[in-house]
């Protein structure tokens, strides 16, 4: 099992702690009530509600274990706020780029916090990795997973 540190923003770590608290307190209690209600429906061998509840409980417990592992290994990265003097792209900042003629806005976060559909991309993704260290006005190519190089230019960095 991988034991390497997991870089995270302070905001991402807080959200993960909140999810953990919710799952271990409210989630477990609600799951217990759901299983009990399904048990009361009768024969457990042919009880689809009970089977579904037990399966959902297993998935929830797996997520709790995953969060526990991340929390043990999480390291809060110095965010862009601490790097203002550098004015370079780093974890925690929001970057506006000209991406092959289209303007795109991304917030650079750790892989654990990434939600690409919300514009939160990992520092380990092809785009995130390519952006790190660049300053406003820098032009560079981003190598996509298919090998295609896409021109990009940093337009703005928000801390």
Secondary structure as the mmCIF struct_conf table of DSSP 4:
data_model
#
loop_
_struct_conf.conf_type_id
_struct_conf.id
_struct_conf.beg_label_comp_id
_struct_conf.beg_label_asym_id
_struct_conf.beg_label_seq_id
_struct_conf.end_label_comp_id
_struct_conf.end_label_asym_id
_struct_conf.end_label_seq_id
STRN STRN1 UNK A 6 UNK A 8
HELX_RH_AL_P HELX_RH_AL_P1 UNK A 10 UNK A 22
HELX_RH_PI_P HELX_RH_PI_P1 UNK A 23 UNK A 27
HELX_RH_AL_P HELX_RH_AL_P2 UNK A 28 UNK A 39
TURN_TY1_P TURN_TY1_P1 UNK A 40 UNK A 41
BEND BEND1 UNK A 42 UNK A 42
HELX_RH_3T_P HELX_RH_3T_P1 UNK A 44 UNK A 46
HELX_RH_AL_P HELX_RH_AL_P3 UNK A 48 UNK A 73
STRN STRN2 UNK A 74 UNK A 76
HELX_LH_PP_P HELX_LH_PP_P1 UNK A 77 UNK A 78
HELX_RH_3T_P HELX_RH_3T_P2 UNK A 80 UNK A 83
TURN_TY1_P TURN_TY1_P2 UNK A 84 UNK A 87
STRN STRN3 UNK A 88 UNK A 88
TURN_TY1_P TURN_TY1_P3 UNK A 91 UNK A 92
STRN STRN4 UNK A 94 UNK A 99
TURN_TY1_P TURN_TY1_P4 UNK A 100 UNK A 101
STRN STRN5 UNK A 102 UNK A 109
TURN_TY1_P TURN_TY1_P5 UNK A 111 UNK A 113
STRN STRN6 UNK A 115 UNK A 115
HELX_RH_3T_P HELX_RH_3T_P3 UNK A 116 UNK A 118
TURN_TY1_P TURN_TY1_P6 UNK A 119 UNK A 119
STRN STRN7 UNK A 120 UNK A 122
TURN_TY1_P TURN_TY1_P7 UNK A 123 UNK A 124
BEND BEND2 UNK A 125 UNK A 125
HELX_RH_AL_P HELX_RH_AL_P4 UNK A 126 UNK A 131
TURN_TY1_P TURN_TY1_P8 UNK A 132 UNK A 133
STRN STRN8 UNK A 135 UNK A 135
TURN_TY1_P TURN_TY1_P9 UNK A 136 UNK A 137
STRN STRN9 UNK A 139 UNK A 143
TURN_TY1_P TURN_TY1_P10 UNK A 145 UNK A 146
BEND BEND3 UNK A 147 UNK A 147
STRN STRN10 UNK A 149 UNK A 158
#
